[in-house]
């Protein structure tokens, strides 16, 4: 850690010197690049300097206790000792967090996929509830949600919905939502008051750029078909909907949200890139994932991650053994407490296993 910090401190000094160079300061793009990098490393360098100062003060207090015969000076050093020890430990913890690698996808937009699982109509209704929960959270965060595809059930539920969520930190906040969400409640159609259990799968995919995933047009089969559902007369008279099949992997994406065939194709390709990136990353990390599963789970859609118990107003996240008796608030989009606990558990796991 010491070596990394020294390298960052030197880089910080060199970047400041470059900004003072008249030739560099005349290059607007270079100034922006340097300023962005300085903003990234300055908190680390500042924390390290504060840690070094605290360590020097701690060493000085120990030296006074060891060498001084002045009782007042010794008492002053003893009084400072506990506070300095705590400060050094706090700053060491901050440095560890600063130096823990972040997820490169954290700042990306996401593709949100929700599908009803076991439970029939009740699963579809809960899928609609979860979708509304995420929409309300996105609204609070001032993110933009663009729906790409929706398949509804006959009683107001959702069989499947796919949407792109655009906003700062979308993936970092929602990435732990992938998996099976289980609901326990009494359906409106249940005459005897029995609690039913249903399940919905959620997938959170970081949106992939063209640079991240290059798609060969020869690997694609593109079909057009007539849009179904709401949208007016136009969608019933033109083949504006798009279905794209990635032949090598067999992945299929459809989009009929827009009246324009061109826009539907562009949206479908966004989803396809995200799914391809997930597909390739899953293959690359399959062996490591089999050896060790992270504290907040692998993100596998087959893994049960959370239970929503409506009769008890309880939501339980099974990965971190967290139970909140405020399901009524959670289902309305109040997810901050849940997300903060998941992020803290993830950070603790990465600090405990820095090489993995």
C-alpha positions in Angstrom: 0.0 0.0 0.0 2.8 2.4 0.9 4.3 2.0 -2.6 1.0 2.7 -4.3 0.5 5.8 -2.2 4.0 7.1 -3.0 3.3 6.6 -6.7 0.0 8.5 -6.5 1.7 11.4 -4.5 4.4 11.7 -7.2 1.7 11.7 -9.9 -0.2 14.3 -8.1 2.8 16.6 -7.9 3.7 16.0 -11.6 0.2 16.8 -12.8 0.1 20.0 -10.8 3.5 21.0 -12.4 2.1 20.2 -15.9 -0.9 22.4 -15.3 1.5 25.2 -14.5 3.2 24.7 -17.9 2.0 27.5 -20.3 2.1 25.0 -23.2 -0.1 22.5 -21.5 -2.4 25.1 -20.1 -3.1 26.3 -23.7 -4.4 22.8 -24.6 -8.1 22.8 -23.4 -8.5 19.0 -23.8 -5.3 18.3 -21.9 -6.3 20.6 -19.1 -9.6 18.8 -18.8 -7.9 15.4 -18.7 -5.3 16.4 -16.1 -8.0 18.1 -14.0 -10.2 15.0 -14.0 -7.2 12.8 -13.0 -6.3 15.2 -10.2 -9.9 15.1 -8.9 -9.6 11.3 -8.8 -6.4 11.1 -6.8 -6.5 14.2 -4.7 -8.7 12.6 -2.0 -6.3 9.7 -1.7 -3.2 12.0 -1.5 -4.9 14.3 1.1 -5.8 11.3 3.2 -2.3 9.9 3.0 -0.8 13.2 4.1 -3.2 13.4 7.0 -2.2 9.8 8.0 1.5 10.7 7.8 0.9 13.7 10.0 -1.1 11.7 12.5 1.6 9.0 12.6 4.3 11.6 13.2 2.3 13.0 16.1 1.8 9.6 17.5 5.5 8.8 17.4 6.2 12.1 19.1 3.8 11.3 21.9 5.4 7.9 22.4 8.9 9.6 22.4 7.8 12.1 25.1 6.5 9.3 27.3 9.7 7.4 26.9 12.2 10.2 27.4 10.6 13.1 29.3 10.7 13.5 33.1 8.3 16.4 33.0 5.0 15.1 34.5 2.9 17.8 32.9 4.4 17.1 29.5 4.0 13.3 30.0 0.4 13.8 31.0 -0.3 15.9 27.9 1.3 13.2 25.7 -0.8 10.5 27.4 -4.0 12.5 26.9 -3.3 12.8 23.2 -2.3 9.1 22.7 -5.7 7.5 22.5 -7.1 10.1 20.2 -4.1 9.8 17.9 -4.3 6.0 17.8 -8.0 6.3 16.8 -7.2 8.9 14.1 -4.4 6.7 12.6 -6.7 3.7 12.5 -9.6 5.8 10.9 -7.3 7.2 8.2 -5.8 3.7 7.5 -9.4 2.5 6.9 -10.0 5.4 4.5 -6.8 4.6 2.6 -7.8 1.0 2.2 -11.2 2.0 0.8 -9.5 4.5 -1.5 -7.1 1.9 -2.9 -9.8 -0.8 -3.3 -10.4 -1.2 -7.0 -13.9 0.1 -8.1 -16.2 -1.7 -10.5 -15.4 -0.3 -13.9 -19.1 -0.5 -14.8 -20.3 1.6 -11.8 -20.9 4.8 -13.8 -22.7 3.1 -16.7 -26.3 3.2 -17.6 -28.1 -0.1 -17.2 -30.5 -2.4 -19.0 -33.2 -3.5 -16.5 -35.0 -6.8 -17.2 -37.9 -8.1 -15.1 -39.6 -11.4 -15.8 -42.4 -13.2 -13.9 -41.4 -16.6 -12.6 -43.3 -19.2 -10.7 -46.7 -18.2 -9.3 -48.9 -17.6 -12.3 -50.9 -14.4 -12.3 -49.6 -13.4 -8.9 -46.0 -13.5 -10.2 -47.0 -11.2 -13.0 -48.6 -8.8 -10.6 -45.5 -8.8 -8.4 -43.4 -8.2 -11.5 -45.4 -5.1 -12.1 -45.0 -4.0 -8.5 -41.2 -4.4 -8.7 -41.1 -2.5 -12.0 -43.0 0.4 -10.4 -40.7 0.2 -7.4 -37.6 0.7 -9.6 -39.4 3.5 -11.6 -40.1 5.4 -8.4 -36.5 5.0 -7.2 -35.3 6.2 -10.6 -37.6 9.2 -10.4 -36.2 10.2 -7.1 -32.7 9.9 -8.5 -33.7 11.9 -11.5 -32.7 9.2 -13.9 -34.4 8.7 -17.3 -36.1 5.4 -18.0 -36.8 4.3 -21.5 -39.0 1.2 -21.9 -38.0 -1.1 -24.8 -40.3 -4.0 -24.5 -43.3 -5.1 -22.4 -45.4 -8.2 -22.3 -48.4 -7.9 -20.1 -50.7 -10.5 -18.5 -54.4 -10.3 -18.6 -55.1 -8.9 -15.1 -52.7 -6.0 -15.0 -49.5 -7.9 -14.4 -46.3 -8.1 -16.5 -44.8 -11.2 -18.0 -41.7 -9.4 -19.0 -40.4 -5.8 -19.3 -37.1 -4.5 -20.5 -36.0 -0.9 -20.1 -32.8 1.3 -20.3 -32.1 3.3 -17.2 -29.9 6.3 -17.8 -28.4 8.3 -15.0 -25.2 8.9 -12.9 -24.4 5.9 -10.9 -27.3 3.8 -12.1 -25.3 0.6 -12.2 -23.5 1.2 -8.9 -26.8 1.6 -7.1 -28.8 -1.2 -8.8 -26.2 -3.8 -9.6 -27.0 -6.0 -6.6 -30.7 -6.4 -7.7 -30.0 -9.2 -10.1 -31.5 -12.5 -8.9 -34.8 -14.0 -7.8 -37.1 -11.8 -5.8 -39.7 -13.8 -3.8 -43.1 -12.5 -2.6 -45.3 -13.9 0.1 -48.8 -12.4 0.2 -52.5 -13.2 0.0 -53.7 -12.7 -3.7 -56.8 -10.7 -4.2 -58.3 -13.7 -5.9 -57.7 -16.0 -2.9 -61.0 -16.5 -1.1 -59.7 -18.5 1.9 -57.0 -16.0 2.9 -54.1 -18.3 2.2 -50.6 -16.8 1.7 -49.1 -17.6 -1.7 -45.4 -17.6 -2.7 -44.4 -16.3 -6.1 -41.1 -15.4 -7.7 -39.8 -12.8 -10.2 -36.4 -12.6 -11.8 -34.5 -9.3 -12.2 -31.4 -8.8 -14.3 -29.3 -5.6 -14.1 -26.9 -5.4 -17.1 -24.4 -2.5 -17.5 -25.0 -0.9 -20.9 -22.1 -1.8 -23.2 -20.5 0.8 -25.6 -19.6 -0.1 -29.1 -16.0 -0.1 -27.9 -16.8 -2.6 -25.2 -18.6 -5.0 -27.5 -18.0 -5.1 -31.2 -20.8 -6.7 -33.2 -20.2 -8.1 -36.6 -23.2 -7.4 -38.8 -22.7 -10.7 -40.5 -23.5 -12.4 -37.1 -26.9 -10.8 -37.0 -30.3 -11.9 -38.4 -32.8 -9.0 -38.3 -36.5 -9.6 -38.7 -39.3 -7.1 -38.8 -42.8 -7.7 -37.7 -46.0 -5.8 -36.9 -46.1 -4.2 -33.5 -48.8 -5.3 -31.1 -50.6 -3.5 -28.3 -51.0 0.2 -27.5 -49.7 2.8 -29.9 -52.5 3.8 -32.2 -53.3 2.9 -35.7 -49.7 3.3 -36.9 -48.3 0.3 -35.1 -51.0 -1.9 -36.5 -50.3 -1.0 -40.1 -46.5 -1.0 -40.4 -43.8 -3.6 -39.7 -41.9 -1.3 -37.3 -41.0 -3.8 -34.7 -37.5 -5.4 -34.8 -36.2 -8.7 -33.7 -32.4 -9.2 -33.8 -30.8 -12.7 -33.4 -27.1 -12.9 -32.6 -26.4 -16.1 -34.5 -23.2 -17.3 -32.7 -24.7 -17.1 -29.2 -28.4 -17.5 -30.0 -29.3 -14.4 -28.1 -32.6 -12.7 -29.3 -33.7 -9.2 -28.6 -37.0 -7.6 -29.7 -38.1 -3.9 -29.6 -41.4 -2.4 -30.6 -41.5 0.6 -28.4 -41.0 3.2 -31.2 -43.0 3.8 -34.3 -39.7 4.1 -36.2 -38.1 0.9 -37.4 -34.7 2.6 -37.2 -35.2 3.7 -33.6 -36.4 0.2 -32.6 -33.3 -1.3 -34.2 -31.0 1.1 -32.3 -32.7 0.3 -29.0 -32.5 -3.4 -29.7 -28.8 -3.2 -30.4 -28.2 -1.4 -27.1 -29.8 -4.3 -25.2 -28.0 -6.9 -27.4 -24.6 -5.3 -26.5 -25.4 -5.4 -22.8 -26.5 -9.1 -23.0 -23.4 -10.0 -25.0 -21.1 -8.3 -22.5 -22.8 -10.2 -19.7 -22.5 -13.4 -21.7 -18.8 -13.0 -22.4 -18.0 -11.9 -18.8 -20.0 -14.8 -17.4 -17.9 -17.2 -19.4 -14.6 -15.5 -18.4 -15.5 -15.5 -14.7 -17.3 -18.9 -14.5 -14.3 -20.7 -13.0 -13.6 -18.0 -10.4 -17.3 -17.8 -9.5 -17.4 -21.5 -8.9 -14.5 -21.3 -6.5 -15.9 -18.5 -4.4 -19.2 -16.6 -4.3 -19.1 -13.0 -3.0 -20.9 -11.9 0.1 -23.7 -10.1 -1.8 -24.0 -13.0 -4.2 -22.9 -13.8 -7.7 -25.7 -11.8 -9.4 -27.0 -15.0 -11.0 -30.6 -14.7 -11.9 -31.3 -18.2 -10.5 -30.2 -17.1 -7.0 -32.9 -16.1 -4.5 -31.8 -12.8 -3.1 -34.7 -11.3 -1.3 -38.2 -12.0 0.1 -41.0 -9.5 0.4 -43.5 -10.7 3.1 -46.6 -8.4 2.8 -48.6 -9.8 5.8 -45.6 -9.0 8.1 -44.6 -5.8 6.3 -41.2 -7.4 6.1 -38.4 -7.4 3.5 -35.4 -9.7 4.0 -32.2 -9.7 1.9 -30.8 -13.2 2.3 -27.3 -12.4 1.1 -26.5 -10.1 4.1 -29.2 -11.3 6.5 -30.8 -7.9 6.6 -34.5 -7.6 7.6 -36.5 -4.4 7.5 -40.0 -4.1 8.7 -40.9 -1.3 6.3 -41.9 -3.2 3.1 -44.7 -0.6 2.5 -41.9 2.0 2.1 -39.5 -0.2 0.1 -42.1 -1.2 -2.5 -42.8 2.6 -3.0 -39.1 3.1 -4.0 -37.5 3.8 -0.6 -34.4 1.7 -1.3 -31.6 3.8 0.1 -31.2 1.9 3.3 -31.2 -1.5 1.5 -28.7 -0.4 -1.1 -26.4 1.2 1.5 -26.2 -2.0 3.4 -25.5 -4.0 0.3 -22.8 -1.6 -0.8 -21.2 -1.7 2.7 -21.2 -5.5 2.6 -19.6 -5.6 -0.8 -16.9 -3.1 0.3 -16.2 -5.2 3.4 -15.9 -8.3 1.3 -13.5 -6.7 -1.2 -11.4 -5.3 1.7 -11.2 -8.7 3.2 -10.2 -10.3 -0.2 -8.2 -7.6 -2.0 -6.7 -10.0 -4.5 -9.9 -11.5 -5.7 
